């Protein structure tokens, strides 16, 4: 016996809504309530209705895709952010395309091809080091779709962003070390010209000044957020005649590199020096010793960026007023930081 092909009217009856509501739930999920959206998609599953995505997207001139630009997919910091983006995007009917901006093939010309409304309905950018010229096609035909920056951003750019209070997080780390009794505190910074480096450095310097602690040039070590730069900072710390008893690293990867290098040289954290990181990547709690760090709500950052982008896409314009959303951080106190002992210094 032949079965009748399910129609949108069958979905509407099963969900108890109008056909217009079914259409809205499919084409623009963010404009209907979660309960209605769930009812519609349950009805689609139960009736066997097939959504013709290709035809729908051609009619709407939409791709139903979000492009995410990530600076180095090998960095474990981004995993939970991408998971948060994917969870929100998938629930709204969007696919996610991830582009690693630091791969050798990702030159400016090739990246440019991803920044088109013909490739994606919206962009989430996690790389604040990209040239601003890449994003200067707003409002042009076939030009730039809505853009949201997350974690990093380009200073002065007219785009919405989701971030944490980096300066406050750095100050939190310094105050924690001060509270443990440290009065000589160093800092390993991120790459030069990076907004996270700058804001965390500002927070570090401000907290040191507020607490009346010394700010010594030789106690500030250059880094680039990598394990290797943390190891190099450890070697620089070892070369000092007078060493800080605690070091705040602007990323967990640098903190892990710092601690590992000291271990290879026969030094122990926190006996010889206390170390605090920033990010709370997955390895931080399992490292030896478990790393004290400033915890970023990474999944929440990704989810918030995706929700903000979808809302802007629903508004139908790339020129919506920019929104800035700042999420709170917290200190995860573990065993890599302790009161200074007789071996420190």
Helices and strands as residue ranges (DSSP letters): H 8-15, H 19-27, G 29-31, H 34-47, H 53-60, E 65-70, G 76-78, H 79-91, E 95-100, H 108-112, E 122-125, G 132-135, E 146-150, E 160-164, H 166-179, E 185-188, H 195-210, G 217-219, E 220-221, H 227-238, E 246-249, H 252-264, E 274-279, G 282-286, E 292-295, H 298-314, E 324-327, E 330-332
